[in-house]
Amino acid sequence: MEATQLSLLPEDKQIPQQSNEKKEVLIRNIPGLRYKENYITEDEQSQLLAQVDKGLWLKDLKRRVQHYGFKYDYKARKVNYDMRIGELPEWLKDISLELYEKGYMPKVADQVIVNEYLPGQGISAHIDCEPCFQDTIASLSLGSSCIMNFTYKLDKTKKYPVLLDPGSLVVLSDEARYNWLHEIPIRKSDMWDGVKYPRQRRVSLTFRKVIVG
């Protein structure tokens, strides 16, 4: 899934060069955060969304989710062997292996959570369960852009928004994984460099390696 120069946004919504430069500056402020534009193509996004929509959606939360590999208990913030669903399906296993082989993850992920965000939905500021998952977490964005805010847990004045484009990959490790909260604000559009980006349906695929003691 090599990157290609494309965007799902209309031409008048293309991210200007200065916007990309701004994003790079913001990311450098967060050690351990990696961002890859156009990690997958528009066609690959469509194929993945078709696979996702064949799966069983759970409505435990305000947004719809799917769990693969292991089910994660949001309330207890834990995962164990009793929550193992089974091997990842081939389409997710292929991506997990590719993320490992390309050096984005140090180990092959064995747990994936699929989140669906409709316009007006988001997720509160959090750090992924530390005793549940190993150091590196990778997430693919499908279908729509959104802004993800990163806030330093020891100094809440350090808060940086990063626009996640459709087809992009964001990777959190080291400090970005353990010392920075991440959130998607609840709203129907985002402002980035003076440009308004209306949100559409966005699906994220988040890859993690489970720790089972």
N, C-alpha and C positions, 0 to 999 in steps of 0.2 A: 504494500500500500504506500507507494512513494508519493511525495507531495507533488501537486501540480498547481499551476497558477490559475485558480478559479475561485468564484464566490457564488453563494446562493442569493446574494443581495442584488437588487436592480442596480443599473449602472450609476444612477444618481445617489446610491447609498454605498458605493465602493469606499473602503477605508482609505483616506488619503495617506501619502507617504509620511507626513508629519505625525499622523495617528500611530503608525507602526513604530516610529521612533519613540514616541511617548510611551508606548507599551513596553518597549525594550528597556527604557530607563526605569519604569516602575518595577519591572521584573528583577532588574539588578539590585533593587532595594530589598529583595526577599531572598536570602541565601537558600539554595536548594530548590527553587522554583524554576521549572523548565516549561517552555511553551513552544509548540511546533504548529505553525499555520499550515493549513492544507495537508494535514497528515494523511487524510483519505480524500478521494474524489467525490464529486456529487453523485455519480453512479453508485459508488461503494456505500455512500450514506443511504441511498434509496434501498439498496440490497439489505443493509443491516436493519433498517426500519421495517422492512417486510418480514425479516426473521423475528424481530422483536414482537411484532403484532400477531405472530402465530402463538406467542407464549401466553401464560396465564398471568393476568394482572391482579395484584393484591391491592386492597383498599384500606390497609391498616392506617395509613396516614392521610393527610389532606391531598396528597398527590398519589398517583398510581405508581406502584413499584413491582419489579420482578427480582427474585433471588435465584442465583445459580451457584452450584458448588456447595455452599453452606448458606443457611438462613441466618440472618442477623437479627438479634433481639434488640430493637431500638429502646424499649423501656428499661430493660435490665442492663443494656450496653454490654452484651457478652455474646460469645459464640463458642460452641464446643462440639464434640463429635456427635452428640445427640442431634445436632442441628444440621448434620451433613445430608445434603440432598442427593449427591452423587457426582459423577464426573461432569465437567463442563461439556455442553454440546459442542460439536465439532466447529461450528462457526465462531464460537467464543474461544475455544481452545486454540484455533489458528491465530487469532489476534494476540492471545496471551503469550504464545510462543514467539511471535514476531516482536512483541514489545521486549521480551527477554533477549532475543538474538540481536536486536538493534541497540541494546544497551540502555533502554529506558527503564527497565526493571531488573534488579539483581537476581531475581528468581522468577520462575514461571508462576503467574497468578493462579490460584485455585478457587477464587471466589469473585463473583461479579454481581453488582447490584445495578439494575436498570431503573432509572428515575425518569418519569415523564413530568415535564413542566408545561402547563398551559399558561397563556397570558394571564398575569395576575398571581401566579404561584411562584414560590421561592423556597428557600431553606434557611433556617436561622444560623447565626454564627456558631461554629463548632470546630473541634479538632477530632478527627476520626479516632475511635477507641484505640488507645495506645497498647493495652495488653491483649487486644484482639487481633491486630494486624501488624505485619512487619513494616519496616521503615518506609518503603516506597509505595505510593499510590498513584495510579495513572487513570485519567478520565478522558473519554472521547465525547465530543459534542456533535449531535446530529440534528439537522433540520432548521435550527434557528440560532441566532446569537443571543448572548446575555452578558451582563456585567457581573463578575464575581469580585466581591470585596475581600481583601486580605487585611487582617488587623493583628498587630503584634500583641500577644497576650500580656506582656509586661509593661506595655505603654500603649494604651488604647488610642492615643493621638496619632500613632503611626498606622494609618489606614490607607490602603492603595487599591483603587479599582482597576481591574483588568478586563478588557473586552474579550470574551471567548467567542471566536468565530465558528460557524458551522464547519465541520470537518477537521477542527483543530484538536490537538492533544495537549493536555496540561498534566504535568508530573510534579508531585510533591514528595520531597525527601529531606532528610536532615532537619534543618531549622524550619523550613517551610512546612514540614510534616508535623513537627512537635511544638513549635513556638508561635505559629501563626494560625489564627482562626480564619475560616473561609465561610462565606455566605453568599446567597443569591437574594438580593432584595425583592420584596413582594411588590411588583408593579407590572404594568402592561407595556412599558416601553423604557428604553434606556437612552440617555444623552451621552454622547462621546465626541469630544472635540467640536461641540456645537451642532452635531448632527443627531437627529432623533432616529432611533432604531426601534420600530414597533416589534414587539415580541410575537412570535408564532409558536406553534408546538415545538418544543425542544426535548430531546431525549438524550440522556447521558448514560454512557456505559463506564462504570467505575471498576477497575481491576485491582485486586488486593491479594496478598498472601496471608493466609490465616495462621495465627499462633494458637496452637492447642497444647496446653501444658499437661 
